[in-house]
Amino acid sequence: MREEDRVTAVVAASCLAAMLFFPFMSLRATRLSPAEGISLFAALGPMRALLLFCLVLLLLGSGLGGAPKGWGTRISAATAVCLAFLVLEFSGSSAARLVFGRDFARVSLSSGAWVLLVGSFVLFRTVSRRLPKGNLERTFLRLLPLLLLLPFLAGKLDNLSLMVEFANRSGRFALELRRHLVLGLASVASGSLLGIPLGYASTRSPTLKGPVFAVAGTLQTFPSLALFGLLIAPLAWLSGRFALLKALGVGGIGWAPAYIALSLYSLLPIVQNTFAGFASLSPDMLDAANGMGMTRRQRLFRVEVPVAAPIVLGGVRVASVQAVGNTAVAALIGAGGLGTFIFQGLGEAAPDLILLGALPILLMAVLLDGLLDVLVRLVTPHGIREAA
């Protein structure tokens, strides 16, 4: 059995077990009341529950039977998307029924529904990889998850507690989302501006390599909260000493220590990949460039950079995904971001408020990883792609 088929079978079996033994939805009399678990059949009804069972059994069969490439892959990918779509669609209508006549009741997706949604995503990613890269059908299949936006756009999920939390904080959510993106991406940009030259210089100067990797590695070992704390005192002193810094909003808490710490955290993967990219260049390739009469500058931008760029961008990709997650912790020092909702939800014992902050972070990380993966493939020279 192929690795993809084993993954498909295991994940589909996990989804089947979750449907049988885990609560599908939870009902609270008020926002902060204890949750009452509701099974799949009680929440959706027999017909809808059986339909979901059939879709999961179809995916399980495709894994155990080793679904071939071609139509088997297309059907499995479409089935995974259909499963996630129906979970959202049915959950929205069931939530409307459960809260009808209860002014303060809250309905949430429970563990069974979350296992189905996450399992659908894993199954879709697994089976869609069976199609060859660059295939038009694979591109079409990757766009299928956009169908999951339809229940949101149609308002079918408005009665779920997560969407109620979002509706109550839509303005604040947009503000914190913007802060999160700006802080995370700006720190990666700063880390790239510093890390790429340092990584390249390390390939040219062995004496520089040791200190650069030692400092970047040491910074990476610091817990994020510890690094934030170390920056509070010096930044507060600088802010009190220089009026310009204070006018710019630099202080012991806020965006400044978060931005500096996140920039430092992004250094190690960028420096490592930059060093690996330029150090992996073949001496024969460089000799050929010299033999063609290229100057050092021409050789750098026409030969070295194009060949090393995919590996360098791989480091930027890792740093970007890492920064999106670490930015959530910055809310503890007043930098804002989606972590604000996570820590507020923890303080209020409100799970859906926690999800309001956590789910967008997860979605941003996945989207950013996918976009940078596409960018890496685009900048990879054609000859290297063919050899791979």
Residue pairs with C-beta under 8 A, 6 or more apart in sequence:
1 9
1 66
2 66
4 126
4 127
4 129
4 130
5 62
5 63
5 64
5 66
5 67
6 63
7 63
7 122
7 126
8 59
8 60
8 62
8 63
8 67
8 76
8 123
8 126
8 127
9 60
9 63
9 64
10 63
11 59
11 63
11 119
11 122
11 123
11 126
12 56
12 57
12 59
12 60
12 62
12 63
12 119
12 123
13 60
14 115
14 119
15 56
15 59
15 83
15 115
15 116
15 119
15 120
16 53
16 56
16 57
16 60
18 111
18 112
18 115
18 116
18 119
19 40
19 49
19 52
19 53
19 56
19 112
19 116
20 40
22 110
22 111
22 112
22 115
23 37
23 38
23 39
23 110
23 111
23 112
24 38
24 39
24 40
24 43
24 44
24 91
24 109
24 110
24 112
24 113
25 37
25 38
25 43
25 91
25 94
25 95
25 98
25 107
25 108
25 109
25 110
25 113
26 35
26 36
26 37
26 38
26 107
26 108
26 109
26 110
27 35
27 36
27 38
27 98
27 105
27 106
27 107
28 34
28 35
28 36
28 105
28 106
28 107
28 108
28 161
29 102
29 104
29 105
30 104
30 105
30 106
31 104
31 106
31 161
31 350
32 348
32 349
32 350
33 106
35 108
35 110
37 110
38 98
38 110
39 112
40 49
40 52
40 112
41 49
43 91
43 94
43 98
44 52
44 90
44 91
44 94
48 86
48 90
51 86
52 83
52 86
52 87
52 90
52 116
55 79
55 82
55 83
55 86
56 83
56 116
58 75
58 76
58 79
59 76
59 79
59 80
59 83
59 123
62 72
62 75
62 76
62 79
62 127
67 73
67 75
67 76
67 127
67 130
69 130
69 131
73 127
73 128
73 130
73 131
74 137
74 141
76 123
76 127
77 124
77 127
77 128
77 141
77 144
78 141
78 144
80 120
80 121
80 123
80 124
80 127
81 120
81 124
81 144
81 145
81 147
81 148
83 116
83 120
83 123
84 116
84 117
84 120
84 121
84 124
84 145
84 148
85 147
85 148
85 150
85 151
87 113
87 116
87 117
87 120
88 117
88 148
88 151
88 152
88 156
88 157
89 151
89 156
91 109
91 113
91 157
91 160
92 151
92 156
92 157
92 158
92 159
92 160
93 156
94 107
95 107
95 157
95 159
95 160
96 159
98 105
98 107
98 159
99 105
99 106
99 107
99 159
106 161
106 164
106 352
107 159
107 160
107 161
108 160
108 161
108 162
108 351
108 352
109 117
109 160
109 162
121 145
124 144
124 145
128 138
128 141
128 142
131 137
131 138
131 141
132 138
133 377
151 157
157 163
158 164
158 167
161 352
162 352
162 355
162 356
162 359
164 352
165 350
165 352
165 353
165 356
166 173
166 356
169 341
169 356
173 341
173 356
175 336
176 336
176 337
176 338
176 340
176 341
176 357
177 338
177 360
179 255
179 335
179 336
179 337
180 324
180 327
180 328
180 336
180 337
180 338
180 339
180 361
180 364
181 364
183 255
183 258
183 259
183 262
183 327
183 330
183 335
183 336
183 337
184 262
184 320
184 323
184 324
184 326
184 327
184 337
185 320
185 323
186 259
187 258
187 259
187 262
187 263
187 265
187 266
187 323
187 327
188 262
188 263
188 266
188 316
188 319
188 320
188 323
190 259
190 263
190 266
191 262
191 263
191 264
191 265
191 266
191 267
191 270
191 319
192 266
192 270
192 316
192 319
194 263
194 267
195 216
195 266
195 267
195 270
195 271
195 274
195 315
195 319
196 270
196 274
196 312
198 208
198 212
198 216
198 267
198 271
198 274
199 212
199 270
199 271
199 272
199 273
199 274
199 275
199 277
199 278
199 312
199 315
200 274
200 275
200 278
201 208
201 212
202 208
202 209
202 212
202 213
202 271
202 274
202 275
203 209
203 275
203 278
203 279
209 275
212 271
213 271
213 272
213 275
216 267
216 268
216 271
216 272
217 268
219 227
219 264
219 265
219 267
219 268
220 265
220 267
220 268
222 230
224 261
224 265
224 326
224 329
225 329
225 332
227 261
227 264
227 265
228 257
228 258
228 261
228 329
228 330
228 332
228 333
231 252
231 256
231 257
231 260
231 261
232 252
232 253
232 257
232 333
233 252
235 250
235 251
235 252
235 256
235 257
235 260
236 251
236 252
238 245
238 250
239 245
239 246
239 250
239 251
239 252
240 246
249 255
249 256
250 256
253 333
253 334
253 335
254 333
254 334
254 335
255 330
255 335
255 336
257 333
257 335
258 327
258 330
258 333
258 335
259 335
261 330
262 323
262 326
262 327
262 330
265 319
265 322
265 323
265 326
266 319
266 320
266 322
266 323
269 315
269 316
269 318
269 319
269 322
270 312
270 315
270 316
270 319
271 315
272 315
273 311
273 312
273 313
273 314
273 315
273 316
273 318
274 308
274 311
274 312
274 315
276 311
277 307
277 308
277 309
277 310
277 311
277 312
278 304
278 308
280 308
280 311
281 303
281 304
281 307
281 308
285 303
285 307
286 299
286 303
286 304
289 298
289 299
289 302
289 303
290 299
294 302
294 303
306 379
306 381
307 381
307 384
309 379
309 380
310 376
310 377
310 379
310 380
310 384
313 372
313 375
313 376
313 379
314 376
316 372
317 368
317 369
317 372
317 373
317 376
320 368
320 369
320 372
321 365
321 368
321 369
324 361
324 364
324 365
324 368
325 361
325 365
327 335
327 337
327 338
327 339
327 361
328 337
328 338
328 339
328 342
328 357
328 358
328 361
329 339
330 336
330 337
330 339
331 337
331 338
331 339
331 340
331 342
331 343
332 339
332 343
338 357
338 358
338 360
338 361
339 357
340 357
341 353
341 354
341 356
341 357
342 354
342 357
342 358
344 350
344 353
345 351
345 352
345 353
345 354
345 355
345 356
345 357
346 354
377 385
